[in-house]
Amino acid sequence: MEKETKQILDKLEGIKTDLDYIKSHMTDVDFILTEDDFEALEEARNNLKERKTKRLN
């Protein structure tokens, strides 16, 4: 029984290590701009330059 418990704990430690690696290499989707997002951002910048809109502070 003690040997089996040790094996389970070893496997769990390996899984934890793998999970930590995956988490550290994941891309945060909130930082990715789609083409639509990029176009909307450019339009907003142009509107600001042309004084069609103003900043909300």
C-alpha distance matrix in Angstrom:
0.0 3.8 5.4 5.2 6.3 8.7 9.9 10.6 12.4 14.3 15.5 16.6 18.4 20.1 21.2 22.5 24.5 25.9 26.9 28.6 30.5 31.6 32.8 34.8 36.6 37.4 41.1 42.2 44.3 46.5 48.0 49.1 52.6 53.6 57.1 58.2 56.8 58.7 61.9 61.7 61.2 64.2 66.3 65.4 66.4 69.6 70.4 69.9 72.2 74.8 74.5 73.7 70.8 69.8 66.7 65.0 64.4
3.8 0.0 3.8 5.5 5.1 6.3 8.7 9.9 10.6 12.3 14.4 15.3 16.5 18.5 20.0 21.0 22.6 24.5 25.6 26.9 28.9 30.4 31.4 33.1 35.1 36.2 39.9 41.1 43.5 45.5 46.8 48.1 51.7 52.9 56.5 57.6 56.1 57.8 61.1 60.9 60.2 63.1 65.4 64.4 65.2 68.5 69.4 68.7 70.9 73.7 73.4 72.7 69.8 68.6 65.4 63.7 62.9
5.4 3.8 0.0 3.8 5.4 5.1 6.3 8.7 9.9 10.5 12.4 14.3 15.3 16.7 18.5 19.9 21.2 22.8 24.4 25.8 27.3 28.8 30.3 31.9 33.6 34.9 38.6 40.1 42.5 44.8 45.8 46.9 50.6 51.7 55.1 56.5 55.1 56.6 60.0 60.0 59.3 62.1 64.5 63.7 64.4 67.6 68.7 68.1 70.2 72.9 72.8 72.2 69.4 68.3 65.1 63.7 63.0
5.2 5.5 3.8 0.0 3.8 5.4 5.0 6.2 8.6 9.8 10.6 12.3 14.2 15.4 16.5 18.3 20.0 21.2 22.4 24.3 25.9 27.0 28.5 30.4 32.0 32.9 36.6 38.0 40.1 42.5 43.8 44.7 48.3 49.3 52.7 54.0 52.7 54.4 57.6 57.6 57.1 60.0 62.2 61.4 62.3 65.5 66.5 66.0 68.2 70.9 70.7 69.9 67.2 66.2 63.2 61.7 61.2
6.3 5.1 5.4 3.8 0.0 3.8 5.4 5.1 6.2 8.6 9.9 10.5 12.3 14.3 15.3 16.3 18.4 20.0 20.8 22.4 24.5 25.7 26.6 28.6 30.5 31.4 35.1 36.2 38.5 40.6 42.0 43.2 46.8 47.9 51.5 52.6 51.1 52.8 56.1 55.9 55.3 58.3 60.4 59.5 60.4 63.7 64.5 63.9 66.2 68.8 68.6 67.8 65.0 63.9 60.7 59.1 58.4
8.7 6.3 5.1 5.4 3.8 0.0 3.8 5.5 5.1 6.1 8.6 9.8 10.5 12.4 14.3 15.2 16.5 18.5 19.8 21.0 22.8 24.4 25.6 27.1 29.0 30.4 34.1 35.5 38.0 40.1 41.2 42.4 46.1 47.4 50.9 52.3 50.7 52.2 55.6 55.5 54.7 57.5 59.9 59.0 59.6 63.0 64.0 63.3 65.4 68.2 68.0 67.4 64.6 63.5 60.3 58.8 58.1
9.9 8.7 6.3 5.0 5.4 3.8 0.0 3.8 5.5 5.1 6.2 8.6 9.9 10.6 12.4 14.2 15.4 16.7 18.3 20.0 21.3 22.7 24.3 26.0 27.5 28.7 32.5 34.1 36.4 38.9 39.9 40.8 44.5 45.5 49.0 50.4 49.0 50.5 53.9 54.0 53.3 56.1 58.4 57.8 58.5 61.7 62.8 62.3 64.3 67.1 67.1 66.4 63.7 62.7 59.6 58.4 57.8
10.6 9.9 8.7 6.2 5.1 5.5 3.8 0.0 3.8 5.4 5.1 6.1 8.6 9.9 10.5 12.2 14.2 15.3 16.3 18.3 20.0 21.0 22.3 24.4 26.0 26.8 30.5 31.8 34.0 36.3 37.6 38.6 42.2 43.3 46.7 48.0 46.6 48.3 51.5 51.5 50.9 53.8 56.0 55.3 56.1 59.4 60.3 59.8 62.0 64.7 64.6 63.8 61.0 60.1 57.0 55.6 55.1
12.4 10.6 9.9 8.6 6.2 5.1 5.5 3.8 0.0 3.8 5.4 5.0 6.1 8.6 9.8 10.4 12.3 14.2 15.1 16.3 18.4 19.9 20.8 22.5 24.5 25.6 29.3 30.5 33.0 35.1 36.2 37.6 41.2 42.6 46.1 47.4 45.7 47.3 50.7 50.5 49.7 52.6 54.9 54.0 54.7 58.0 59.0 58.3 60.4 63.2 63.0 62.4 59.6 58.4 55.2 53.8 53.1
14.3 12.3 10.5 9.8 8.6 6.1 5.1 5.4 3.8 0.0 3.8 5.4 5.1 6.3 8.7 9.9 10.7 12.5 14.3 15.4 16.8 18.6 20.0 21.4 23.1 24.6 28.4 30.0 32.6 34.9 35.7 36.8 40.6 41.9 45.4 46.9 45.3 46.6 50.1 50.2 49.3 52.0 54.5 53.7 54.2 57.5 58.7 58.0 60.0 62.8 62.8 62.3 59.6 58.5 55.4 54.2 53.5
15.5 14.4 12.4 10.6 9.9 8.6 6.2 5.1 5.4 3.8 0.0 3.8 5.4 5.0 6.2 8.6 9.9 10.6 12.3 14.2 15.4 16.6 18.3 20.1 21.4 22.6 26.3 28.1 30.3 32.8 33.8 34.6 38.3 39.4 42.8 44.3 42.9 44.3 47.7 47.9 47.2 49.9 52.3 51.7 52.4 55.6 56.7 56.3 58.3 61.0 61.1 60.4 57.8 56.9 53.9 52.7 52.3
16.6 15.3 14.3 12.3 10.5 9.8 8.6 6.1 5.0 5.4 3.8 0.0 3.8 5.4 5.0 6.1 8.6 9.8 10.3 12.2 14.2 15.2 16.2 18.3 20.1 20.9 24.6 25.9 28.2 30.5 31.6 32.8 36.4 37.7 41.2 42.5 40.9 42.5 45.8 45.8 45.0 47.9 50.2 49.4 50.2 53.4 54.4 53.8 56.0 58.7 58.6 57.9 55.2 54.2 51.1 49.8 49.3
18.4 16.5 15.3 14.2 12.3 10.5 9.9 8.6 6.1 5.1 5.4 3.8 0.0 3.8 5.4 5.0 6.2 8.7 9.8 10.5 12.4 14.3 15.3 16.6 18.7 20.1 23.8 25.3 28.0 30.1 30.9 32.2 36.0 37.5 41.0 42.5 40.7 42.0 45.5 45.5 44.5 47.3 49.7 48.9 49.3 52.7 53.8 53.0 55.0 57.9 57.9 57.4 54.7 53.5 50.3 49.1 48.4
20.1 18.5 16.7 15.4 14.3 12.4 10.6 9.9 8.6 6.3 5.0 5.4 3.8 0.0 3.8 5.4 5.1 6.2 8.6 9.9 10.7 12.4 14.3 15.6 16.9 18.6 22.3 24.3 26.8 29.3 29.9 30.8 34.5 35.9 39.3 41.0 39.4 40.6 44.0 44.3 43.4 46.0 48.6 48.0 48.4 51.6 52.9 52.4 54.2 57.1 57.2 56.7 54.2 53.2 50.2 49.2 48.7
21.2 20.0 18.5 16.5 15.3 14.3 12.4 10.5 9.8 8.7 6.2 5.0 5.4 3.8 0.0 3.8 5.4 5.1 6.1 8.6 9.8 10.5 12.2 14.3 15.5 16.4 20.1 21.8 24.1 26.6 27.5 28.4 32.1 33.3 36.7 38.2 36.7 38.1 41.5 41.7 41.0 43.7 46.1 45.5 46.1 49.3 50.5 50.0 52.1 54.8 54.9 54.2 51.6 50.8 47.8 46.8 46.5
22.5 21.0 19.9 18.3 16.3 15.2 14.2 12.2 10.4 9.9 8.6 6.1 5.0 5.4 3.8 0.0 3.8 5.4 5.0 6.1 8.6 9.8 10.4 12.3 14.4 15.4 19.1 20.3 23.0 25.1 26.0 27.4 31.1 32.6 36.2 37.5 35.7 37.1 40.6 40.5 39.6 42.4 44.8 43.9 44.5 47.8 48.9 48.2 50.3 53.1 53.0 52.5 49.7 48.7 45.6 44.4 43.9
24.5 22.6 21.2 20.0 18.4 16.5 15.4 14.2 12.3 10.7 9.9 8.6 6.2 5.1 5.4 3.8 0.0 3.8 5.5 5.2 6.3 8.8 10.0 10.8 12.7 14.5 18.3 20.1 23.0 25.2 25.5 26.8 30.6 32.3 35.7 37.4 35.5 36.5 40.1 40.3 39.2 41.8 44.4 43.7 43.9 47.2 48.6 47.8 49.6 52.6 52.7 52.4 49.7 48.7 45.5 44.7 44.1
25.9 24.5 22.8 21.2 20.0 18.5 16.7 15.3 14.2 12.5 10.6 9.8 8.7 6.2 5.1 5.4 3.8 0.0 3.8 5.5 5.1 6.3 8.7 10.0 10.9 12.4 16.2 18.3 20.9 23.5 23.9 24.7 28.4 29.8 33.1 34.9 33.3 34.4 37.9 38.3 37.4 39.9 42.5 42.0 42.4 45.5 47.0 46.5 48.3 51.1 51.4 50.9 48.4 47.6 44.7 43.9 43.6
26.9 25.6 24.4 22.4 20.8 19.8 18.3 16.3 15.1 14.3 12.3 10.3 9.8 8.6 6.1 5.0 5.5 3.8 0.0 3.8 5.4 5.0 6.1 8.6 10.0 10.6 14.3 15.8 18.4 20.7 21.5 22.6 26.3 27.8 31.3 32.7 31.0 32.3 35.8 35.9 35.0 37.8 40.2 39.5 40.1 43.3 44.5 44.0 46.0 48.7 48.9 48.3 45.7 44.8 41.9 40.9 40.7
28.6 26.9 25.8 24.3 22.4 21.0 20.0 18.3 16.3 15.4 14.2 12.2 10.5 9.9 8.6 6.1 5.2 5.5 3.8 0.0 3.8 5.5 5.1 6.2 8.8 10.2 13.7 15.1 18.2 20.2 20.6 22.1 25.9 27.8 31.3 32.8 30.7 31.8 35.4 35.5 34.2 36.9 39.5 38.7 38.9 42.3 43.5 42.7 44.6 47.5 47.6 47.3 44.6 43.5 40.4 39.5 38.9
30.5 28.9 27.3 25.9 24.5 22.8 21.3 20.0 18.4 16.8 15.4 14.2 12.4 10.7 9.8 8.6 6.3 5.1 5.4 3.8 0.0 3.8 5.5 5.3 6.4 8.8 12.4 14.7 17.7 20.0 19.8 20.9 24.7 26.5 29.8 31.7 29.9 30.6 34.2 34.7 33.4 35.8 38.6 38.1 38.2 41.4 42.9 42.2 43.9 46.8 47.2 46.9 44.5 43.5 40.5 40.0 39.6
31.6 30.4 28.8 27.0 25.7 24.4 22.7 21.0 19.9 18.6 16.6 15.2 14.3 12.4 10.5 9.8 8.8 6.3 5.0 5.5 3.8 0.0 3.8 5.5 5.3 6.2 9.9 12.2 14.8 17.5 17.7 18.4 22.2 23.6 27.0 28.8 27.1 28.1 31.7 32.1 31.1 33.6 36.3 35.8 36.2 39.3 40.8 40.4 42.1 44.9 45.3 44.7 42.4 41.7 38.8 38.3 38.2
32.8 31.4 30.3 28.5 26.6 25.6 24.3 22.3 20.8 20.0 18.3 16.2 15.3 14.3 12.2 10.4 10.0 8.7 6.1 5.1 5.5 3.8 0.0 3.8 5.5 5.4 8.8 10.1 13.1 15.2 15.7 17.1 20.8 22.7 26.2 27.7 25.6 26.8 30.4 30.4 29.3 32.0 34.5 33.8 34.2 37.5 38.7 38.1 40.0 42.8 42.9 42.5 39.9 39.0 36.0 35.2 35.0
34.8 33.1 31.9 30.4 28.6 27.1 26.0 24.4 22.5 21.4 20.1 18.3 16.6 15.6 14.3 12.3 10.8 10.0 8.6 6.2 5.3 5.5 3.8 0.0 3.8 5.8 8.7 10.4 13.8 15.6 15.2 16.8 20.6 22.9 26.2 28.0 25.7 26.4 30.1 30.3 28.8 31.3 34.1 33.3 33.3 36.6 38.1 37.3 38.9 41.9 42.2 42.0 39.5 38.4 35.4 34.9 34.4
36.6 35.1 33.6 32.0 30.5 29.0 27.5 26.0 24.5 23.1 21.4 20.1 18.7 16.9 15.5 14.4 12.7 10.9 10.0 8.8 6.4 5.3 5.5 3.8 0.0 3.8 6.5 9.4 12.4 14.8 14.0 14.9 18.6 20.6 23.8 25.8 23.9 24.4 28.1 28.7 27.3 29.6 32.5 32.1 32.1 35.2 36.9 36.4 37.8 40.8 41.3 41.1 38.8 38.0 35.2 35.1 34.9
37.4 36.2 34.9 32.9 31.4 30.4 28.7 26.8 25.6 24.6 22.6 20.9 20.1 18.6 16.4 15.4 14.5 12.4 10.6 10.2 8.8 6.2 5.4 5.8 3.8 0.0 3.8 6.4 9.0 11.7 11.6 12.3 16.1 17.8 21.2 23.0 21.1 22.0 25.6 26.0 25.0 27.5 30.1 29.7 30.1 33.2 34.6 34.3 36.0 38.7 39.2 38.7 36.4 35.8 33.1 32.8 32.9
41.1 39.9 38.6 36.6 35.1 34.1 32.5 30.5 29.3 28.4 26.3 24.6 23.8 22.3 20.1 19.1 18.3 16.2 14.3 13.7 12.4 9.9 8.8 8.7 6.5 3.8 0.0 3.8 6.0 8.7 8.1 8.6 12.3 14.3 17.7 19.4 17.5 18.3 21.9 22.3 21.3 23.7 26.4 26.0 26.4 29.4 30.9 30.7 32.4 35.1 35.6 35.1 32.9 32.4 29.9 29.8 30.1
42.2 41.1 40.1 38.0 36.2 35.5 34.1 31.8 30.5 30.0 28.1 25.9 25.3 24.3 21.8 20.3 20.1 18.3 15.8 15.1 14.7 12.2 10.1 10.4 9.4 6.4 3.8 0.0 3.8 5.4 5.8 7.4 11.1 13.4 17.0 18.1 15.7 16.9 20.5 20.3 19.2 22.1 24.5 23.7 24.3 27.5 28.7 28.3 30.3 33.0 33.2 32.5 30.2 29.6 26.9 26.5 26.9
44.3 43.5 42.5 40.1 38.5 38.0 36.4 34.0 33.0 32.6 30.3 28.2 28.0 26.8 24.1 23.0 23.0 20.9 18.4 18.2 17.7 14.8 13.1 13.8 12.4 9.0 6.0 3.8 0.0 3.8 5.3 5.3 8.5 10.1 13.9 14.7 12.7 14.4 17.7 17.6 17.0 19.9 22.0 21.6 22.6 25.6 26.6 26.7 28.8 31.1 31.5 30.5 28.3 28.1 25.8 25.5 26.4
46.5 45.5 44.8 42.5 40.6 40.1 38.9 36.3 35.1 34.9 32.8 30.5 30.1 29.3 26.6 25.1 25.2 23.5 20.7 20.2 20.0 17.5 15.2 15.6 14.8 11.7 8.7 5.4 3.8 0.0 3.8 5.6 7.9 10.3 13.9 14.1 11.3 13.2 16.4 15.6 14.7 18.0 19.9 18.9 20.0 23.2 24.0 23.7 26.1 28.4 28.5 27.6 25.1 24.7 22.2 21.8 22.6
48.0 46.8 45.8 43.8 42.0 41.2 39.9 37.6 36.2 35.7 33.8 31.6 30.9 29.9 27.5 26.0 25.5 23.9 21.5 20.6 19.8 17.7 15.7 15.2 14.0 11.6 8.1 5.8 5.3 3.8 0.0 3.8 6.5 9.8 13.0 14.0 11.0 11.8 15.4 15.2 13.7 16.5 19.0 18.2 18.6 21.8 23.1 22.7 24.6 27.2 27.6 27.1 24.9 24.4 21.9 22.0 22.6
49.1 48.1 46.9 44.7 43.2 42.4 40.8 38.6 37.6 36.8 34.6 32.8 32.2 30.8 28.4 27.4 26.8 24.7 22.6 22.1 20.9 18.4 17.1 16.8 14.9 12.3 8.6 7.4 5.3 5.6 3.8 0.0 3.8 6.5 9.8 11.3 9.1 9.8 13.4 13.9 12.9 15.3 17.9 17.9 18.4 21.2 22.8 22.9 24.6 27.0 27.8 27.0 25.2 25.2 23.2 23.7 24.8
52.6 51.7 50.6 48.3 46.8 46.1 44.5 42.2 41.2 40.6 38.3 36.4 36.0 34.5 32.1 31.1 30.6 28.4 26.3 25.9 24.7 22.2 20.8 20.6 18.6 16.1 12.3 11.1 8.5 7.9 6.5 3.8 0.0 3.8 6.5 7.8 5.5 6.1 9.6 10.2 9.6 11.9 14.3 14.6 15.4 17.9 19.4 20.0 21.6 23.7 24.7 23.8 22.2 22.7 21.1 21.9 23.5
53.6 52.9 51.7 49.3 47.9 47.4 45.5 43.3 42.6 41.9 39.4 37.7 37.5 35.9 33.3 32.6 32.3 29.8 27.8 27.8 26.5 23.6 22.7 22.9 20.6 17.8 14.3 13.4 10.1 10.3 9.8 6.5 3.8 0.0 3.8 5.3 5.0 6.2 8.6 9.8 10.6 12.4 14.2 15.3 16.6 18.5 19.9 21.1 22.7 24.4 25.6 24.2 23.1 24.1 23.0 23.8 25.9
57.1 56.5 55.1 52.7 51.5 50.9 49.0 46.7 46.1 45.4 42.8 41.2 41.0 39.3 36.7 36.2 35.7 33.1 31.3 31.3 29.8 27.0 26.2 26.2 23.8 21.2 17.7 17.0 13.9 13.9 13.0 9.8 6.5 3.8 0.0 3.8 5.4 5.1 6.2 8.6 9.9 10.6 12.3 14.2 15.4 16.5 18.3 20.0 21.2 22.5 24.2 22.7 22.2 23.6 23.1 24.4 26.7
58.2 57.6 56.5 54.0 52.6 52.3 50.4 48.0 47.4 46.9 44.3 42.5 42.5 41.0 38.2 37.5 37.4 34.9 32.7 32.8 31.7 28.8 27.7 28.0 25.8 23.0 19.4 18.1 14.7 14.1 14.0 11.3 7.8 5.3 3.8 0.0 3.8 5.4 5.1 6.1 8.5 9.9 10.5 12.2 14.2 15.3 16.3 18.3 20.0 20.9 22.2 20.3 19.7 21.4 21.0 22.1 24.8
56.8 56.1 55.1 52.7 51.1 50.7 49.0 46.6 45.7 45.3 42.9 40.9 40.7 39.4 36.7 35.7 35.5 33.3 31.0 30.7 29.9 27.1 25.6 25.7 23.9 21.1 17.5 15.7 12.7 11.3 11.0 9.1 5.5 5.0 5.4 3.8 0.0 3.8 5.5 5.1 6.1 8.7 9.9 10.5 12.3 14.3 15.2 16.5 18.5 19.9 20.9 19.3 18.1 19.2 18.3 19.3 21.6
58.7 57.8 56.6 54.4 52.8 52.2 50.5 48.3 47.3 46.6 44.3 42.5 42.0 40.6 38.1 37.1 36.5 34.4 32.3 31.8 30.6 28.1 26.8 26.4 24.4 22.0 18.3 16.9 14.4 13.2 11.8 9.8 6.1 6.2 5.1 5.4 3.8 0.0 3.8 5.5 5.1 6.2 8.6 9.9 10.6 12.4 14.2 15.4 16.7 18.4 19.9 18.9 18.0 19.1 18.3 20.0 22.1
61.9 61.1 60.0 57.6 56.1 55.6 53.9 51.5 50.7 50.1 47.7 45.8 45.5 44.0 41.5 40.6 40.1 37.9 35.8 35.4 34.2 31.7 30.4 30.1 28.1 25.6 21.9 20.5 17.7 16.4 15.4 13.4 9.6 8.6 6.2 5.1 5.5 3.8 0.0 3.8 5.4 5.1 6.1 8.6 9.9 10.5 12.2 14.2 15.3 16.4 18.1 16.7 16.5 18.3 18.3 20.1 22.8
61.7 60.9 60.0 57.6 55.9 55.5 54.0 51.5 50.5 50.2 47.9 45.8 45.5 44.3 41.7 40.5 40.3 38.3 35.9 35.5 34.7 32.1 30.4 30.3 28.7 26.0 22.3 20.3 17.6 15.6 15.2 13.9 10.2 9.8 8.6 6.1 5.1 5.5 3.8 0.0 3.8 5.4 5.0 6.1 8.6 9.8 10.4 12.2 14.3 15.2 16.2 14.5 13.7 15.4 15.3 16.9 19.7
61.2 60.2 59.3 57.1 55.3 54.7 53.3 50.9 49.7 49.3 47.2 45.0 44.5 43.4 41.0 39.6 39.2 37.4 35.0 34.2 33.4 31.1 29.3 28.8 27.3 25.0 21.3 19.2 17.0 14.7 13.7 12.9 9.6 10.6 9.9 8.5 6.1 5.1 5.4 3.8 0.0 3.8 5.4 5.1 6.2 8.6 9.8 10.6 12.4 14.3 15.2 14.3 13.0 14.0 13.4 15.2 17.6
64.2 63.1 62.1 60.0 58.3 57.5 56.1 53.8 52.6 52.0 49.9 47.9 47.3 46.0 43.7 42.4 41.8 39.9 37.8 36.9 35.8 33.6 32.0 31.3 29.6 27.5 23.7 22.1 19.9 18.0 16.5 15.3 11.9 12.4 10.6 9.9 8.7 6.2 5.1 5.4 3.8 0.0 3.8 5.4 5.1 6.2 8.6 9.8 10.6 12.3 14.1 13.5 13.2 14.6 14.6 17.2 19.6
66.3 65.4 64.5 62.2 60.4 59.9 58.4 56.0 54.9 54.5 52.3 50.2 49.7 48.6 46.1 44.8 44.4 42.5 40.2 39.5 38.6 36.3 34.5 34.1 32.5 30.1 26.4 24.5 22.0 19.9 19.0 17.9 14.3 14.2 12.3 10.5 9.9 8.6 6.1 5.0 5.4 3.8 0.0 3.8 5.4 5.1 6.1 8.6 9.9 10.4 12.1 10.6 10.8 13.0 13.9 16.3 19.2
65.4 64.4 63.7 61.4 59.5 59.0 57.8 55.3 54.0 53.7 51.7 49.4 48.9 48.0 45.5 43.9 43.7 42.0 39.5 38.7 38.1 35.8 33.8 33.3 32.1 29.7 26.0 23.7 21.6 18.9 18.2 17.9 14.6 15.3 14.2 12.2 10.5 9.9 8.6 6.1 5.1 5.4 3.8 0.0 3.8 5.4 5.0 6.2 8.7 9.9 10.3 9.2 8.1 9.7 10.1 12.5 15.4
66.4 65.2 64.4 62.3 60.4 59.6 58.5 56.1 54.7 54.2 52.4 50.2 49.3 48.4 46.1 44.5 43.9 42.4 40.1 38.9 38.2 36.2 34.2 33.3 32.1 30.1 26.4 24.3 22.6 20.0 18.6 18.4 15.4 16.6 15.4 14.2 12.3 10.6 9.9 8.6 6.2 5.1 5.4 3.8 0.0 3.8 5.4 5.1 6.3 8.7 9.8 10.0 9.3 10.0 10.3 13.3 15.6
69.6 68.5 67.6 65.5 63.7 63.0 61.7 59.4 58.0 57.5 55.6 53.4 52.7 51.6 49.3 47.8 47.2 45.5 43.3 42.3 41.4 39.3 37.5 36.6 35.2 33.2 29.4 27.5 25.6 23.2 21.8 21.2 17.9 18.5 16.5 15.3 14.3 12.4 10.5 9.8 8.6 6.2 5.1 5.4 3.8 0.0 3.8 5.3 5.1 6.1 8.4 8.5 9.3 11.0 12.5 15.7 18.3
70.4 69.4 68.7 66.5 64.5 64.0 62.8 60.3 59.0 58.7 56.7 54.4 53.8 52.9 50.5 48.9 48.6 47.0 44.5 43.5 42.9 40.8 38.7 38.1 36.9 34.6 30.9 28.7 26.6 24.0 23.1 22.8 19.4 19.9 18.3 16.3 15.2 14.2 12.2 10.4 9.8 8.6 6.1 5.0 5.4 3.8 0.0 3.8 5.5 5.1 6.0 5.0 5.8 8.3 10.5 13.5 16.5
69.9 68.7 68.1 66.0 63.9 63.3 62.3 59.8 58.3 58.0 56.3 53.8 53.0 52.4 50.0 48.2 47.8 46.5 44.0 42.7 42.2 40.4 38.1 37.3 36.4 34.3 30.7 28.3 26.7 23.7 22.7 22.9 20.0 21.1 20.0 18.3 16.5 15.4 14.2 12.2 10.6 9.8 8.6 6.2 5.1 5.3 3.8 0.0 3.8 5.5 5.0 6.0 5.2 5.9 7.6 11.1 13.6
72.2 70.9 70.2 68.2 66.2 65.4 64.3 62.0 60.4 60.0 58.3 56.0 55.0 54.2 52.1 50.3 49.6 48.3 46.0 44.6 43.9 42.1 40.0 38.9 37.8 36.0 32.4 30.3 28.8 26.1 24.6 24.6 21.6 22.7 21.2 20.0 18.5 16.7 15.3 14.3 12.4 10.6 9.9 8.7 6.3 5.1 5.5 3.8 0.0 3.8 5.4 7.7 8.4 9.0 10.7 14.4 16.5
74.8 73.7 72.9 70.9 68.8 68.2 67.1 64.7 63.2 62.8 61.0 58.7 57.9 57.1 54.8 53.1 52.6 51.1 48.7 47.5 46.8 44.9 42.8 41.9 40.8 38.7 35.1 33.0 31.1 28.4 27.2 27.0 23.7 24.4 22.5 20.9 19.9 18.4 16.4 15.2 14.3 12.3 10.4 9.9 8.7 6.1 5.1 5.5 3.8 0.0 3.8 5.5 7.8 9.6 12.4 15.9 18.4
74.5 73.4 72.8 70.7 68.6 68.0 67.1 64.6 63.0 62.8 61.1 58.6 57.9 57.2 54.9 53.0 52.7 51.4 48.9 47.6 47.2 45.3 42.9 42.2 41.3 39.2 35.6 33.2 31.5 28.5 27.6 27.8 24.7 25.6 24.2 22.2 20.9 19.9 18.1 16.2 15.2 14.1 12.1 10.3 9.8 8.4 6.0 5.0 5.4 3.8 0.0 3.8 5.2 6.6 9.9 13.1 15.6
73.7 72.7 72.2 69.9 67.8 67.4 66.4 63.8 62.4 62.3 60.4 57.9 57.4 56.7 54.2 52.5 52.4 50.9 48.3 47.3 46.9 44.7 42.5 42.0 41.1 38.7 35.1 32.5 30.5 27.6 27.1 27.0 23.8 24.2 22.7 20.3 19.3 18.9 16.7 14.5 14.3 13.5 10.6 9.2 10.0 8.5 5.0 6.0 7.7 5.5 3.8 0.0 3.8 7.1 10.5 13.1 16.3
70.8 69.8 69.4 67.2 65.0 64.6 63.7 61.0 59.6 59.6 57.8 55.2 54.7 54.2 51.6 49.7 49.7 48.4 45.7 44.6 44.5 42.4 39.9 39.5 38.8 36.4 32.9 30.2 28.3 25.1 24.9 25.2 22.2 23.1 22.2 19.7 18.1 18.0 16.5 13.7 13.0 13.2 10.8 8.1 9.3 9.3 5.8 5.2 8.4 7.8 5.2 3.8 0.0 3.8 7.0 9.4 12.6
69.8 68.6 68.3 66.2 63.9 63.5 62.7 60.1 58.4 58.5 56.9 54.2 53.5 53.2 50.8 48.7 48.7 47.6 44.8 43.5 43.5 41.7 39.0 38.4 38.0 35.8 32.4 29.6 28.1 24.7 24.4 25.2 22.7 24.1 23.6 21.4 19.2 19.1 18.3 15.4 14.0 14.6 13.0 9.7 10.0 11.0 8.3 5.9 9.0 9.6 6.6 7.1 3.8 0.0 3.8 6.5 9.3
66.7 65.4 65.1 63.2 60.7 60.3 59.6 57.0 55.2 55.4 53.9 51.1 50.3 50.2 47.8 45.6 45.5 44.7 41.9 40.4 40.5 38.8 36.0 35.4 35.2 33.1 29.9 26.9 25.8 22.2 21.9 23.2 21.1 23.0 23.1 21.0 18.3 18.3 18.3 15.3 13.4 14.6 13.9 10.1 10.3 12.5 10.5 7.6 10.7 12.4 9.9 10.5 7.0 3.8 0.0 3.8 6.1
65.0 63.7 63.7 61.7 59.1 58.8 58.4 55.6 53.8 54.2 52.7 49.8 49.1 49.2 46.8 44.4 44.7 43.9 40.9 39.5 40.0 38.3 35.2 34.9 35.1 32.8 29.8 26.5 25.5 21.8 22.0 23.7 21.9 23.8 24.4 22.1 19.3 20.0 20.1 16.9 15.2 17.2 16.3 12.5 13.3 15.7 13.5 11.1 14.4 15.9 13.1 13.1 9.4 6.5 3.8 0.0 3.8
64.4 62.9 63.0 61.2 58.4 58.1 57.8 55.1 53.1 53.5 52.3 49.3 48.4 48.7 46.5 43.9 44.1 43.6 40.7 38.9 39.6 38.2 35.0 34.4 34.9 32.9 30.1 26.9 26.4 22.6 22.6 24.8 23.5 25.9 26.7 24.8 21.6 22.1 22.8 19.7 17.6 19.6 19.2 15.4 15.6 18.3 16.5 13.6 16.5 18.4 15.6 16.3 12.6 9.3 6.1 3.8 0.0
